[in-house]
Amino acid sequence: MNEDLIYEILSVVAEIPAGCVATYGQIARLIGREKNARLVGKVLSMAQYYGDFPCHRVVNHAGRLTPGWPEQGALLQVEGVELQSTGHVNLKQYQWEC
């Protein structure tokens, strides 16, 4: 995978403010690759190899948290993001407007 692309994705993730979330598709659009939301997810799954990034602030298009990562919800709640009873984030309330 192209390291420039990896750092481009991670630099956008680094800009997401605490208390907000972004979607994989939103990040893909911001880097000019609107059809590559899955690529964003793949890069984020390997982000720990490139530094410390707030990947917990990225959710899917419905506000669903990452499966298999139970700490994500707790990290968001510490930042003031409330989860709905379904465990999803209310994107109308918490989505990053960049």
mmCIF file as gemmi writes it, N, C-alpha and C atoms, coordinates in Angstrom:
data_model
loop_
_atom_site.group_PDB
_atom_site.id
_atom_site.type_symbol
_atom_site.label_atom_id
_atom_site.label_alt_id
_atom_site.label_comp_id
_atom_site.label_asym_id
_atom_site.label_entity_id
_atom_site.label_seq_id
_atom_site.pdbx_PDB_ins_code
_atom_site.Cartn_x
_atom_site.Cartn_y
_atom_site.Cartn_z
_atom_site.occupancy
_atom_site.B_iso_or_equiv
_atom_site.pdbx_formal_charge
_atom_site.auth_seq_id
_atom_site.auth_asym_id
_atom_site.pdbx_PDB_model_num
ATOM 1 N N . MET Axp A 1 ? 0.841 -1.181 0 1 0 ? 1 A 1
ATOM 2 C CA . MET Axp A 1 ? 0 0 0 1 0 ? 1 A 1
ATOM 3 C C . MET Axp A 1 ? 0.888 1.246 0 1 0 ? 1 A 1
ATOM 4 N N . ASN Axp A 2 ? 0.477 2.237 -0.703 1 0 ? 2 A 1
ATOM 5 C CA . ASN Axp A 2 ? 1.216 3.484 -0.862 1 0 ? 2 A 1
ATOM 6 C C . ASN Axp A 2 ? 1.286 4.241 0.475 1 0 ? 2 A 1
ATOM 7 N N . GLU Axp A 3 ? 2.491 4.485 0.965 1 0 ? 3 A 1
ATOM 8 C CA . GLU Axp A 3 ? 2.648 5.15 2.257 1 0 ? 3 A 1
ATOM 9 C C . GLU Axp A 3 ? 2.139 6.588 2.236 1 0 ? 3 A 1
ATOM 10 N N . ASP Axp A 4 ? 2.232 7.265 1.102 1 0 ? 4 A 1
ATOM 11 C CA . ASP Axp A 4 ? 1.691 8.628 1.013 1 0 ? 4 A 1
ATOM 12 C C . ASP Axp A 4 ? 0.182 8.608 1.256 1 0 ? 4 A 1
ATOM 13 N N . LEU Axp A 5 ? -0.495 7.621 0.683 1 0 ? 5 A 1
ATOM 14 C CA . LEU Axp A 5 ? -1.939 7.482 0.867 1 0 ? 5 A 1
ATOM 15 C C . LEU Axp A 5 ? -2.26 7.175 2.329 1 0 ? 5 A 1
ATOM 16 N N . ILE Axp A 6 ? -1.482 6.322 2.93 1 0 ? 6 A 1
ATOM 17 C CA . ILE Axp A 6 ? -1.686 5.984 4.342 1 0 ? 6 A 1
ATOM 18 C C . ILE Axp A 6 ? -1.587 7.231 5.205 1 0 ? 6 A 1
ATOM 19 N N . TYR Axp A 7 ? -0.535 8.003 5.008 1 0 ? 7 A 1
ATOM 20 C CA . TYR Axp A 7 ? -0.364 9.217 5.815 1 0 ? 7 A 1
ATOM 21 C C . TYR Axp A 7 ? -1.398 10.288 5.48 1 0 ? 7 A 1
ATOM 22 N N . GLU Axp A 8 ? -1.899 10.294 4.261 1 0 ? 8 A 1
ATOM 23 C CA . GLU Axp A 8 ? -2.955 11.234 3.897 1 0 ? 8 A 1
ATOM 24 C C . GLU Axp A 8 ? -4.233 10.917 4.691 1 0 ? 8 A 1
ATOM 25 N N . ILE Axp A 9 ? -4.567 9.634 4.757 1 0 ? 9 A 1
ATOM 26 C CA . ILE Axp A 9 ? -5.732 9.202 5.532 1 0 ? 9 A 1
ATOM 27 C C . ILE Axp A 9 ? -5.531 9.516 7.011 1 0 ? 9 A 1
ATOM 28 N N . LEU Axp A 10 ? -4.375 9.152 7.538 1 0 ? 10 A 1
ATOM 29 C CA . LEU Axp A 10 ? -4.123 9.347 8.96 1 0 ? 10 A 1
ATOM 30 C C . LEU Axp A 10 ? -4.048 10.828 9.344 1 0 ? 10 A 1
ATOM 31 N N . SER Axp A 11 ? -3.609 11.668 8.417 1 0 ? 11 A 1
ATOM 32 C CA . SER Axp A 11 ? -3.569 13.105 8.728 1 0 ? 11 A 1
ATOM 33 C C . SER Axp A 11 ? -4.978 13.67 8.853 1 0 ? 11 A 1
ATOM 34 N N . VAL Axp A 12 ? -5.926 13.165 8.064 1 0 ? 12 A 1
ATOM 35 C CA . VAL Axp A 12 ? -7.316 13.597 8.199 1 0 ? 12 A 1
ATOM 36 C C . VAL Axp A 12 ? -7.867 13.111 9.54 1 0 ? 12 A 1
ATOM 37 N N . VAL Axp A 13 ? -7.588 11.862 9.889 1 0 ? 13 A 1
ATOM 38 C CA . VAL Axp A 13 ? -8.063 11.316 11.164 1 0 ? 13 A 1
ATOM 39 C C . VAL Axp A 13 ? -7.515 12.143 12.329 1 0 ? 13 A 1
ATOM 40 N N . ALA Axp A 14 ? -6.274 12.571 12.23 1 0 ? 14 A 1
ATOM 41 C CA . ALA Axp A 14 ? -5.654 13.362 13.292 1 0 ? 14 A 1
ATOM 42 C C . ALA Axp A 14 ? -6.363 14.703 13.503 1 0 ? 14 A 1
ATOM 43 N N . GLU Axp A 15 ? -7.072 15.184 12.498 1 0 ? 15 A 1
ATOM 44 C CA . GLU Axp A 15 ? -7.764 16.471 12.592 1 0 ? 15 A 1
ATOM 45 C C . GLU Axp A 15 ? -9.154 16.387 13.212 1 0 ? 15 A 1
ATOM 46 N N . ILE Axp A 16 ? -9.688 15.184 13.374 1 0 ? 16 A 1
ATOM 47 C CA . ILE Axp A 16 ? -11.033 15.043 13.946 1 0 ? 16 A 1
ATOM 48 C C . ILE Axp A 16 ? -10.98 15.497 15.402 1 0 ? 16 A 1
ATOM 49 N N . PRO Axp A 17 ? -11.748 16.509 15.759 1 0 ? 17 A 1
ATOM 50 C CA . PRO Axp A 17 ? -11.673 17.017 17.135 1 0 ? 17 A 1
ATOM 51 C C . PRO Axp A 17 ? -12.299 16.059 18.145 1 0 ? 17 A 1
ATOM 52 N N . ALA Axp A 18 ? -11.817 16.13 19.368 1 0 ? 18 A 1
ATOM 53 C CA . ALA Axp A 18 ? -12.403 15.35 20.448 1 0 ? 18 A 1
ATOM 54 C C . ALA Axp A 18 ? -13.876 15.716 20.572 1 0 ? 18 A 1
ATOM 55 N N . GLY Axp A 19 ? -14.705 14.715 20.824 1 0 ? 19 A 1
ATOM 56 C CA . GLY Axp A 19 ? -16.138 14.943 20.951 1 0 ? 19 A 1
ATOM 57 C C . GLY Axp A 19 ? -16.879 14.879 19.639 1 0 ? 19 A 1
ATOM 58 N N . CYS Axp A 20 ? -16.169 14.569 18.559 1 0 ? 20 A 1
ATOM 59 C CA . CYS Axp A 20 ? -16.774 14.436 17.23 1 0 ? 20 A 1
ATOM 60 C C . CYS Axp A 20 ? -16.361 13.1 16.622 1 0 ? 20 A 1
ATOM 61 N N . VAL Axp A 21 ? -17.125 12.674 15.63 1 0 ? 21 A 1
ATOM 62 C CA . VAL Axp A 21 ? -16.77 11.478 14.872 1 0 ? 21 A 1
ATOM 63 C C . VAL Axp A 21 ? -16.835 11.793 13.386 1 0 ? 21 A 1
ATOM 64 N N . ALA Axp A 22 ? -16.151 10.979 12.608 1 0 ? 22 A 1
ATOM 65 C CA . ALA Axp A 22 ? -16.231 11.043 11.144 1 0 ? 22 A 1
ATOM 66 C C . ALA Axp A 22 ? -16.533 9.629 10.663 1 0 ? 22 A 1
ATOM 67 N N . THR Axp A 23 ? -17.02 9.517 9.448 1 0 ? 23 A 1
ATOM 68 C CA . THR Axp A 23 ? -17.274 8.193 8.875 1 0 ? 23 A 1
ATOM 69 C C . THR Axp A 23 ? -16.145 7.822 7.926 1 0 ? 23 A 1
ATOM 70 N N . TYR Axp A 24 ? -16.043 6.542 7.651 1 0 ? 24 A 1
ATOM 71 C CA . TYR Axp A 24 ? -15.028 6.07 6.702 1 0 ? 24 A 1
ATOM 72 C C . TYR Axp A 24 ? -15.228 6.748 5.349 1 0 ? 24 A 1
ATOM 73 N N . GLY Axp A 25 ? -16.484 6.842 4.916 1 0 ? 25 A 1
ATOM 74 C CA . GLY Axp A 25 ? -16.787 7.478 3.64 1 0 ? 25 A 1
ATOM 75 C C . GLY Axp A 25 ? -16.456 8.954 3.623 1 0 ? 25 A 1
ATOM 76 N N . GLN Axp A 26 ? -16.69 9.618 4.726 1 0 ? 26 A 1
ATOM 77 C CA . GLN Axp A 26 ? -16.361 11.042 4.835 1 0 ? 26 A 1
ATOM 78 C C . GLN Axp A 26 ? -14.863 11.257 4.659 1 0 ? 26 A 1
ATOM 79 N N . ILE Axp A 27 ? -14.072 10.421 5.296 1 0 ? 27 A 1
ATOM 80 C CA . ILE Axp A 27 ? -12.615 10.525 5.162 1 0 ? 27 A 1
ATOM 81 C C . ILE Axp A 27 ? -12.2 10.236 3.725 1 0 ? 27 A 1
ATOM 82 N N . ALA Axp A 28 ? -12.802 9.224 3.125 1 0 ? 28 A 1
ATOM 83 C CA . ALA Axp A 28 ? -12.483 8.895 1.729 1 0 ? 28 A 1
ATOM 84 C C . ALA Axp A 28 ? -12.786 10.084 0.819 1 0 ? 28 A 1
ATOM 85 N N . ARG Axp A 29 ? -13.925 10.753 1.032 1 0 ? 29 A 1
ATOM 86 C CA . ARG Axp A 29 ? -14.272 11.933 0.219 1 0 ? 29 A 1
ATOM 87 C C . ARG Axp A 29 ? -13.269 13.055 0.436 1 0 ? 29 A 1
ATOM 88 N N . LEU Axp A 30 ? -12.841 13.261 1.676 1 0 ? 30 A 1
ATOM 89 C CA . LEU Axp A 30 ? -11.909 14.351 1.978 1 0 ? 30 A 1
ATOM 90 C C . LEU Axp A 30 ? -10.552 14.174 1.299 1 0 ? 30 A 1
ATOM 91 N N . ILE Axp A 31 ? -10.168 12.934 1.023 1 0 ? 31 A 1
ATOM 92 C CA . ILE Axp A 31 ? -8.892 12.709 0.35 1 0 ? 31 A 1
ATOM 93 C C . ILE Axp A 31 ? -9.066 12.512 -1.154 1 0 ? 31 A 1
ATOM 94 N N . GLY Axp A 32 ? -10.293 12.732 -1.647 1 0 ? 32 A 1
ATOM 95 C CA . GLY Axp A 32 ? -10.544 12.633 -3.075 1 0 ? 32 A 1
ATOM 96 C C . GLY Axp A 32 ? -10.707 11.218 -3.594 1 0 ? 32 A 1
ATOM 97 N N . ARG Axp A 33 ? -11.07 10.29 -2.72 1 0 ? 33 A 1
ATOM 98 C CA . ARG Axp A 33 ? -11.283 8.894 -3.11 1 0 ? 33 A 1
ATOM 99 C C . ARG Axp A 33 ? -12.628 8.422 -2.57 1 0 ? 33 A 1
ATOM 100 N N . GLU Axp A 34 ? -13.691 9.055 -3.028 1 0 ? 34 A 1
ATOM 101 C CA . GLU Axp A 34 ? -15 8.852 -2.438 1 0 ? 34 A 1
ATOM 102 C C . GLU Axp A 34 ? -15.503 7.415 -2.47 1 0 ? 34 A 1
ATOM 103 N N . LYS Axp A 35 ? -14.981 6.574 -3.315 1 0 ? 35 A 1
ATOM 104 C CA . LYS Axp A 35 ? -15.433 5.183 -3.38 1 0 ? 35 A 1
ATOM 105 C C . LYS Axp A 35 ? -14.533 4.229 -2.592 1 0 ? 35 A 1
ATOM 106 N N . ASN Axp A 36 ? -13.655 4.778 -1.778 1 0 ? 36 A 1
ATOM 107 C CA . ASN Axp A 36 ? -12.679 3.947 -1.074 1 0 ? 36 A 1
ATOM 108 C C . ASN Axp A 36 ? -12.835 3.939 0.447 1 0 ? 36 A 1
ATOM 109 N N . ALA Axp A 37 ? -14.07 3.896 0.927 1 0 ? 37 A 1
ATOM 110 C CA . ALA Axp A 37 ? -14.309 3.855 2.377 1 0 ? 37 A 1
ATOM 111 C C . ALA Axp A 37 ? -13.685 2.611 2.997 1 0 ? 37 A 1
ATOM 112 N N . ARG Axp A 38 ? -13.736 1.492 2.299 1 0 ? 38 A 1
ATOM 113 C CA . ARG Axp A 38 ? -13.138 0.259 2.84 1 0 ? 38 A 1
ATOM 114 C C . ARG Axp A 38 ? -11.625 0.377 2.944 1 0 ? 38 A 1
ATOM 115 N N . LEU Axp A 39 ? -11.018 1.066 2.025 1 0 ? 39 A 1
ATOM 116 C CA . LEU Axp A 39 ? -9.576 1.304 2.089 1 0 ? 39 A 1
ATOM 117 C C . LEU Axp A 39 ? -9.237 2.103 3.341 1 0 ? 39 A 1
ATOM 118 N N . VAL Axp A 40 ? -10.063 3.08 3.655 1 0 ? 40 A 1
ATOM 119 C CA . VAL Axp A 40 ? -9.857 3.868 4.872 1 0 ? 40 A 1
ATOM 120 C C . VAL Axp A 40 ? -9.901 2.942 6.084 1 0 ? 40 A 1
ATOM 121 N N . GLY Axp A 41 ? -10.879 2.056 6.126 1 0 ? 41 A 1
ATOM 122 C CA . GLY Axp A 41 ? -10.973 1.105 7.229 1 0 ? 41 A 1
ATOM 123 C C . GLY Axp A 41 ? -9.762 0.209 7.333 1 0 ? 41 A 1
ATOM 124 N N . LYS Axp A 42 ? -9.251 -0.229 6.208 1 0 ? 42 A 1
ATOM 125 C CA . LYS Axp A 42 ? -8.055 -1.082 6.192 1 0 ? 42 A 1
ATOM 126 C C . LYS Axp A 42 ? -6.852 -0.324 6.754 1 0 ? 42 A 1
ATOM 127 N N . VAL Axp A 43 ? -6.682 0.907 6.326 1 0 ? 43 A 1
ATOM 128 C CA . VAL Axp A 43 ? -5.57 1.719 6.828 1 0 ? 43 A 1
ATOM 129 C C . VAL Axp A 43 ? -5.713 1.928 8.336 1 0 ? 43 A 1
ATOM 130 N N . LEU Axp A 44 ? -6.91 2.225 8.795 1 0 ? 44 A 1
ATOM 131 C CA . LEU Axp A 44 ? -7.106 2.462 10.224 1 0 ? 44 A 1
ATOM 132 C C . LEU Axp A 44 ? -6.854 1.2 11.048 1 0 ? 44 A 1
ATOM 133 N N . SER Axp A 45 ? -7.1 0.039 10.468 1 0 ? 45 A 1
ATOM 134 C CA . SER Axp A 45 ? -6.843 -1.205 11.199 1 0 ? 45 A 1
ATOM 135 C C . SER Axp A 45 ? -5.347 -1.423 11.427 1 0 ? 45 A 1
ATOM 136 N N . MET Axp A 46 ? -4.509 -0.72 10.673 1 0 ? 46 A 1
ATOM 137 C CA . MET Axp A 46 ? -3.055 -0.843 10.803 1 0 ? 46 A 1
ATOM 138 C C . MET Axp A 46 ? -2.412 0.435 11.35 1 0 ? 46 A 1
ATOM 139 N N . ALA Axp A 47 ? -3.212 1.376 11.795 1 0 ? 47 A 1
ATOM 140 C CA . ALA Axp A 47 ? -2.715 2.692 12.187 1 0 ? 47 A 1
ATOM 141 C C . ALA Axp A 47 ? -1.694 2.643 13.316 1 0 ? 47 A 1
ATOM 142 N N . GLN Axp A 48 ? -1.782 1.663 14.194 1 0 ? 48 A 1
ATOM 143 C CA . GLN Axp A 48 ? -0.852 1.601 15.328 1 0 ? 48 A 1
ATOM 144 C C . GLN Axp A 48 ? 0.598 1.45 14.864 1 0 ? 48 A 1
ATOM 145 N N . TYR Axp A 49 ? 0.817 1.012 13.655 1 0 ? 49 A 1
ATOM 146 C CA . TYR Axp A 49 ? 2.174 0.863 13.129 1 0 ? 49 A 1
ATOM 147 C C . TYR Axp A 49 ? 2.761 2.19 12.646 1 0 ? 49 A 1
ATOM 148 N N . TYR Axp A 50 ? 1.921 3.225 12.568 1 0 ? 50 A 1
ATOM 149 C CA . TYR Axp A 50 ? 2.354 4.514 12.025 1 0 ? 50 A 1
ATOM 150 C C . TYR Axp A 50 ? 2.355 5.64 13.054 1 0 ? 50 A 1
ATOM 151 N N . GLY Axp A 51 ? 1.891 5.368 14.245 1 0 ? 51 A 1
ATOM 152 C CA . GLY Axp A 51 ? 1.866 6.397 15.277 1 0 ? 51 A 1
ATOM 153 C C . GLY Axp A 51 ? 0.586 6.34 16.072 1 0 ? 51 A 1
ATOM 154 N N . ASP Axp A 52 ? 0.335 7.406 16.802 1 0 ? 52 A 1
ATOM 155 C CA . ASP Axp A 52 ? -0.825 7.48 17.68 1 0 ? 52 A 1
ATOM 156 C C . ASP Axp A 52 ? -1.87 8.396 17.045 1 0 ? 52 A 1
ATOM 157 N N . PHE Axp A 53 ? -2.95 7.802 16.565 1 0 ? 53 A 1
ATOM 158 C CA . PHE Axp A 53 ? -4.004 8.547 15.889 1 0 ? 53 A 1
ATOM 159 C C . PHE Axp A 53 ? -5.338 8.25 16.557 1 0 ? 53 A 1
ATOM 160 N N . PRO Axp A 54 ? -6.268 9.209 16.569 1 0 ? 54 A 1
ATOM 161 C CA . PRO Axp A 54 ? -7.562 9.001 17.235 1 0 ? 54 A 1
ATOM 162 C C . PRO Axp A 54 ? -8.551 8.21 16.367 1 0 ? 54 A 1
ATOM 163 N N . CYS Axp A 55 ? -8.184 6.995 16.031 1 0 ? 55 A 1
ATOM 164 C CA . CYS Axp A 55 ? -9.014 6.156 15.158 1 0 ? 55 A 1
ATOM 165 C C . CYS Axp A 55 ? -10.365 5.815 15.782 1 0 ? 55 A 1
ATOM 166 N N . HIS Axp A 56 ? -10.453 5.941 17.1 1 0 ? 56 A 1
ATOM 167 C CA . HIS Axp A 56 ? -11.729 5.654 17.77 1 0 ? 56 A 1
ATOM 168 C C . HIS Axp A 56 ? -12.814 6.652 17.359 1 0 ? 56 A 1
ATOM 169 N N . ARG Axp A 57 ? -12.432 7.732 16.734 1 0 ? 57 A 1
ATOM 170 C CA . ARG Axp A 57 ? -13.398 8.756 16.306 1 0 ? 57 A 1
ATOM 171 C C . ARG Axp A 57 ? -13.972 8.481 14.924 1 0 ? 57 A 1
ATOM 172 N N . VAL Axp A 58 ? -13.701 7.313 14.369 1 0 ? 58 A 1
ATOM 173 C CA . VAL Axp A 58 ? -14.203 6.966 13.034 1 0 ? 58 A 1
ATOM 174 C C . VAL Axp A 58 ? -15.211 5.822 13.173 1 0 ? 58 A 1
ATOM 175 N N . VAL Axp A 59 ? -16.39 6.024 12.597 1 0 ? 59 A 1
ATOM 176 C CA . VAL Axp A 59 ? -17.477 5.048 12.654 1 0 ? 59 A 1
ATOM 177 C C . VAL Axp A 59 ? -18.007 4.81 11.24 1 0 ? 59 A 1
ATOM 178 N N . ASN Axp A 60 ? -18.921 3.854 11.097 1 0 ? 60 A 1
ATOM 179 C CA . ASN Axp A 60 ? -19.453 3.62 9.754 1 0 ? 60 A 1
ATOM 180 C C . ASN Axp A 60 ? -20.562 4.625 9.434 1 0 ? 60 A 1
ATOM 181 N N . HIS Axp A 61 ? -21.137 4.521 8.247 1 0 ? 61 A 1
ATOM 182 C CA . HIS Axp A 61 ? -22.116 5.497 7.764 1 0 ? 61 A 1
ATOM 183 C C . HIS Axp A 61 ? -23.383 5.568 8.612 1 0 ? 61 A 1
ATOM 184 N N . ALA Axp A 62 ? -23.634 4.541 9.415 1 0 ? 62 A 1
ATOM 185 C CA . ALA Axp A 62 ? -24.815 4.518 10.283 1 0 ? 62 A 1
ATOM 186 C C . ALA Axp A 62 ? -24.475 4.875 11.728 1 0 ? 62 A 1
ATOM 187 N N . GLY Axp A 63 ? -23.21 5.21 11.985 1 0 ? 63 A 1
ATOM 188 C CA . GLY Axp A 63 ? -22.792 5.54 13.337 1 0 ? 63 A 1
ATOM 189 C C . GLY Axp A 63 ? -22.4 4.333 14.17 1 0 ? 63 A 1
ATOM 190 N N . ARG Axp A 64 ? -22.288 3.18 13.502 1 0 ? 64 A 1
ATOM 191 C CA . ARG Axp A 64 ? -21.945 1.947 14.222 1 0 ? 64 A 1
ATOM 192 C C . ARG Axp A 64 ? -20.463 1.926 14.547 1 0 ? 64 A 1
ATOM 193 N N . LEU Axp A 65 ? -20.15 1.428 15.735 1 0 ? 65 A 1
ATOM 194 C CA . LEU Axp A 65 ? -18.764 1.306 16.153 1 0 ? 65 A 1
ATOM 195 C C . LEU Axp A 65 ? -18.101 0.115 15.472 1 0 ? 65 A 1
ATOM 196 N N . THR Axp A 66 ? -16.789 0.055 15.566 1 0 ? 66 A 1
ATOM 197 C CA . THR Axp A 66 ? -16.02 -1.019 14.943 1 0 ? 66 A 1
ATOM 198 C C . THR Axp A 66 ? -16.26 -2.332 15.678 1 0 ? 66 A 1
ATOM 199 N N . PRO Axp A 67 ? -16.689 -3.376 14.97 1 0 ? 67 A 1
ATOM 200 C CA . PRO Axp A 67 ? -16.883 -4.671 15.629 1 0 ? 67 A 1
ATOM 201 C C . PRO Axp A 67 ? -15.557 -5.203 16.184 1 0 ? 67 A 1
ATOM 202 N N . GLY Axp A 68 ? -15.613 -5.799 17.347 1 0 ? 68 A 1
ATOM 203 C CA . GLY Axp A 68 ? -14.414 -6.388 17.93 1 0 ? 68 A 1
ATOM 204 C C . GLY Axp A 68 ? -13.502 -5.402 18.633 1 0 ? 68 A 1
ATOM 205 N N . TRP Axp A 69 ? -13.963 -4.181 18.822 1 0 ? 69 A 1
ATOM 206 C CA . TRP Axp A 69 ? -13.155 -3.168 19.511 1 0 ? 69 A 1
ATOM 207 C C . TRP Axp A 69 ? -14.009 -2.531 20.601 1 0 ? 69 A 1
ATOM 208 N N . PRO Axp A 70 ? -14.192 -3.238 21.713 1 0 ? 70 A 1
ATOM 209 C CA . PRO Axp A 70 ? -15.093 -2.745 22.765 1 0 ? 70 A 1
ATOM 210 C C . PRO Axp A 70 ? -14.616 -1.452 23.42 1 0 ? 70 A 1
ATOM 211 N N . GLU Axp A 71 ? -13.346 -1.157 23.362 1 0 ? 71 A 1
ATOM 212 C CA . GLU Axp A 71 ? -12.813 0.068 23.97 1 0 ? 71 A 1
ATOM 213 C C . GLU Axp A 71 ? -13.239 1.333 23.226 1 0 ? 71 A 1
ATOM 214 N N . GLN Axp A 72 ? -13.63 1.202 21.979 1 0 ? 72 A 1
ATOM 215 C CA . GLN Axp A 72 ? -13.978 2.372 21.175 1 0 ? 72 A 1
ATOM 216 C C . GLN Axp A 72 ? -15.101 3.184 21.815 1 0 ? 72 A 1
ATOM 217 N N . GLY Axp A 73 ? -16.146 2.522 22.244 1 0 ? 73 A 1
ATOM 218 C CA . GLY Axp A 73 ? -17.265 3.225 22.862 1 0 ? 73 A 1
ATOM 219 C C . GLY Axp A 73 ? -16.854 3.961 24.121 1 0 ? 73 A 1
ATOM 220 N N . ALA Axp A 74 ? -16.027 3.321 24.932 1 0 ? 74 A 1
ATOM 221 C CA . ALA Axp A 74 ? -15.563 3.958 26.17 1 0 ? 74 A 1
ATOM 222 C C . ALA Axp A 74 ? -14.711 5.185 25.862 1 0 ? 74 A 1
ATOM 223 N N . LEU Axp A 75 ? -13.848 5.088 24.855 1 0 ? 75 A 1
ATOM 224 C CA . LEU Axp A 75 ? -13.008 6.225 24.473 1 0 ? 75 A 1
ATOM 225 C C . LEU Axp A 75 ? -13.862 7.4 23.998 1 0 ? 75 A 1
ATOM 226 N N . LEU Axp A 76 ? -14.898 7.114 23.238 1 0 ? 76 A 1
ATOM 227 C CA . LEU Axp A 76 ? -15.788 8.178 22.758 1 0 ? 76 A 1
ATOM 228 C C . LEU Axp A 76 ? -16.562 8.805 23.919 1 0 ? 76 A 1
ATOM 229 N N . GLN Axp A 77 ? -17.025 7.977 24.834 1 0 ? 77 A 1
ATOM 230 C CA . GLN Axp A 77 ? -17.792 8.497 25.963 1 0 ? 77 A 1
ATOM 231 C C . GLN Axp A 77 ? -16.943 9.405 26.851 1 0 ? 77 A 1
ATOM 232 N N . VAL Axp A 78 ? -15.67 9.086 27.01 1 0 ? 78 A 1
ATOM 233 C CA . VAL Axp A 78 ? -14.763 9.945 27.785 1 0 ? 78 A 1
ATOM 234 C C . VAL Axp A 78 ? -14.691 11.333 27.15 1 0 ? 78 A 1
ATOM 235 N N . GLU Axp A 79 ? -14.817 11.389 25.826 1 0 ? 79 A 1
ATOM 236 C CA . GLU Axp A 79 ? -14.754 12.669 25.108 1 0 ? 79 A 1
ATOM 237 C C . GLU Axp A 79 ? -16.111 13.371 25.047 1 0 ? 79 A 1
ATOM 238 N N . GLY Axp A 80 ? -17.137 12.78 25.65 1 0 ? 80 A 1
ATOM 239 C CA . GLY Axp A 80 ? -18.451 13.41 25.675 1 0 ? 80 A 1
ATOM 240 C C . GLY Axp A 80 ? -19.411 12.954 24.602 1 0 ? 80 A 1
ATOM 241 N N . VAL Axp A 81 ? -19.026 11.952 23.809 1 0 ? 81 A 1
ATOM 242 C CA . VAL Axp A 81 ? -19.915 11.428 22.775 1 0 ? 81 A 1
ATOM 243 C C . VAL Axp A 81 ? -20.814 10.376 23.43 1 0 ? 81 A 1
ATOM 244 N N . GLU Axp A 82 ? -22.113 10.649 23.438 1 0 ? 82 A 1
ATOM 245 C CA . GLU Axp A 82 ? -23.061 9.71 24.026 1 0 ? 82 A 1
ATOM 246 C C . GLU Axp A 82 ? -23.475 8.682 22.982 1 0 ? 82 A 1
ATOM 247 N N . LEU Axp A 83 ? -23.551 7.429 23.415 1 0 ? 83 A 1
ATOM 248 C CA . LEU Axp A 83 ? -23.996 6.366 22.521 1 0 ? 83 A 1
ATOM 249 C C . LEU Axp A 83 ? -25.494 6.162 22.692 1 0 ? 83 A 1
ATOM 250 N N . GLN Axp A 84 ? -26.158 5.864 21.605 1 0 ? 84 A 1
ATOM 251 C CA . GLN Axp A 84 ? -27.586 5.569 21.658 1 0 ? 84 A 1
ATOM 252 C C . GLN Axp A 84 ? -27.776 4.189 22.291 1 0 ? 84 A 1
ATOM 253 N N . SER Axp A 85 ? -29.008 3.827 22.6 1 0 ? 85 A 1
ATOM 254 C CA . SER Axp A 85 ? -29.282 2.526 23.216 1 0 ? 85 A 1
ATOM 255 C C . SER Axp A 85 ? -28.832 1.366 22.329 1 0 ? 85 A 1
ATOM 256 N N . THR Axp A 86 ? -28.723 1.616 21.038 1 0 ? 86 A 1
ATOM 257 C CA . THR Axp A 86 ? -28.266 0.579 20.1 1 0 ? 86 A 1
ATOM 258 C C . THR Axp A 86 ? -26.748 0.463 20.084 1 0 ? 86 A 1
ATOM 259 N N . GLY Axp A 87 ? -26.064 1.374 20.787 1 0 ? 87 A 1
ATOM 260 C CA . GLY Axp A 87 ? -24.607 1.381 20.772 1 0 ? 87 A 1
ATOM 261 C C . GLY Axp A 87 ? -24.026 2.198 19.634 1 0 ? 87 A 1
ATOM 262 N N . HIS Axp A 88 ? -24.888 2.847 18.863 1 0 ? 88 A 1
ATOM 263 C CA . HIS Axp A 88 ? -24.459 3.683 17.743 1 0 ? 88 A 1
ATOM 264 C C . HIS Axp A 88 ? -24.258 5.124 18.2 1 0 ? 88 A 1
ATOM 265 N N . VAL Axp A 89 ? -23.523 5.876 17.386 1 0 ? 89 A 1
ATOM 266 C CA . VAL Axp A 89 ? -23.345 7.309 17.596 1 0 ? 89 A 1
ATOM 267 C C . VAL Axp A 89 ? -24.4 8.039 16.77 1 0 ? 89 A 1
ATOM 268 N N . ASN Axp A 90 ? -25.019 9.054 17.341 1 0 ? 90 A 1
ATOM 269 C CA . ASN Axp A 90 ? -25.968 9.885 16.613 1 0 ? 90 A 1
ATOM 270 C C . ASN Axp A 90 ? -25.155 10.837 15.724 1 0 ? 90 A 1
ATOM 271 N N . LEU Axp A 91 ? -25.091 10.521 14.434 1 0 ? 91 A 1
ATOM 272 C CA . LEU Axp A 91 ? -24.276 11.321 13.52 1 0 ? 91 A 1
ATOM 273 C C . LEU Axp A 91 ? -24.803 12.748 13.366 1 0 ? 91 A 1
ATOM 274 N N . LYS Axp A 92 ? -26.107 12.941 13.485 1 0 ? 92 A 1
ATOM 275 C CA . LYS Axp A 92 ? -26.655 14.299 13.372 1 0 ? 92 A 1
ATOM 276 C C . LYS Axp A 92 ? -26.117 15.19 14.489 1 0 ? 92 A 1
ATOM 277 N N . GLN Axp A 93 ? -25.81 14.602 15.608 1 0 ? 93 A 1
ATOM 278 C CA . GLN Axp A 93 ? -25.348 15.374 16.752 1 0 ? 93 A 1
ATOM 279 C C . GLN Axp A 93 ? -23.819 15.457 16.831 1 0 ? 93 A 1
ATOM 280 N N . TYR Axp A 94 ? -23.114 14.374 16.467 1 0 ? 94 A 1
ATOM 281 C CA . TYR Axp A 94 ? -21.678 14.307 16.734 1 0 ? 94 A 1
ATOM 282 C C . TYR Axp A 94 ? -20.773 14.274 15.505 1 0 ? 94 A 1
ATOM 283 N N . GLN Axp A 95 ? -21.352 14.239 14.292 1 0 ? 95 A 1
ATOM 284 C CA . GLN Axp A 95 ? -20.486 14.148 13.111 1 0 ? 95 A 1
ATOM 285 C C . GLN Axp A 95 ? -19.701 15.434 12.915 1 0 ? 95 A 1
ATOM 286 N N . TRP Axp A 96 ? -18.424 15.257 12.632 1 0 ? 96 A 1
ATOM 287 C CA . TRP Axp A 96 ? -17.499 16.35 12.387 1 0 ? 96 A 1
ATOM 288 C C . TRP Axp A 96 ? -17.893 17.097 11.136 1 0 ? 96 A 1
ATOM 289 N N . GLU Axp A 97 ? -18.054 18.379 11.252 1 0 ? 97 A 1
ATOM 290 C CA . GLU Axp A 97 ? -18.331 19.247 10.098 1 0 ? 97 A 1
ATOM 291 C C . GLU Axp A 97 ? -17.036 19.938 9.724 1 0 ? 97 A 1
ATOM 292 N N . CYS Axp A 98 ? -16.34 19.391 8.765 1 0 ? 98 A 1
ATOM 293 C CA . CYS Axp A 98 ? -15.035 19.95 8.395 1 0 ? 98 A 1
ATOM 294 C C . CYS Axp A 98 ? -15.122 20.835 7.187 1 0 ? 98 A 1
